[in-house]
Amino acid sequence: MMLARVADSLYWTGRYLERAEHLSRLSDVMLNATLDQSDAGLQAARIALAALGDEEGSKTASPYEAALGLVLNRDDPNSVVSSLARARENARQVRDQITTETWERLNMLYLRMTGSEAKRAFESGSSAFLHEVIADLHTFKGAADATMSHGEGWRFLMLGAHLERAQLIARLLEVGFGEARTVHATDRIALMSLLRMACALEPYLRAYTAEIEPRHILEFLLFSEDFPRSIRFSTNQMELHLSKVARHMESGVGGGHPERLAGRLKARLEFADVEELEAMGASGLLAQVVTECGRIHQAIYDTFVAYPLELRLPA
């Protein structure tokens, strides 16, 4: 079993990088929506900021101001630049656990985002700037998959990414289709913006052709077992990685059993369907996903990171 600090750093590297990619995509969708002559840009900004918990910002900020803050505001601990800085610091602490290819990609992206020219580059071509950030994050993930041994370290990296993704997509769907929904069933542009925020528009259209309907969007982003950004797919991956890592634990160390919690959430999503979702309302299931992900996170800490030291000492 690897050291707790190593597992912790790799887990948070995965979480922060997933967060940075999600925020970059939300920002790009907001800015692209402003090209429409209607209020689509403002609507996209409301969806994105509300999904991040910034209800006031969703009412007052212009799409451009909102995107600029989400990307380059160093005072915001959840901005893209802050998330990348935290990911890079965690990766630096476990430099011997990741490959040169992954470290170089992350380090170059961090230097570009924190450099003196970052704001000017964003202002001169925000869409191109954000596409480069997303492409670099994809390159990091590809390099990690292709060059890192798929052992415990890689699994903690992937575990962090998928747990973060499940929570982010659940919050996005709650804003769109929950009790306090901001997207109307007939607002095709808003529905397409939401799909783009989840990087799901093209895969969705391949599955449902041109039927842009809330019922199908919920079904796809909640229950698809093949789409890598659906909540079910991420939950399956969490359970897989936790089950593999748990095999290396000594008996009696920790006690959170996160693999069991992930298995229960996996089963919940496998046996749910869109009819049940409509009967109970989207908010109930989405809130359960967010809550269960929080419990899994705490169990990961109890089991792999913050367990009492005496449990590791020889008897």
Secondary structure, 3 states (H helix, E strand, C coil): CCCHHHHHHHHHHHHHHHHHHHHHHHHHHHHHHCCCCCCHHHHHHHHHHHHCCCHHHHHHCCHHHHHHHHHHCCCCCCCHHHHHHHHHHHHHHCHHHCCHHHHHHHHHHHHHHHCCCHHHHHHHCHHHHHHHHHHHHHHHHHHHHHHCCCCHHHHHHHHHHHHHHHHHHHHHHHHHHCCCCCCCCCCHHHHHHHHHHCCCHHHHHHHHCCCCCHHHHHHHHHHCCCCCCCHHHHHHHHHHHHHHHHCCCCCCCCCCCHHHHHHHHHHHHHHCCHHHHHHHCHHHHHHHHHHHHHHHHHHHHHHHHCCCHHHCCCC
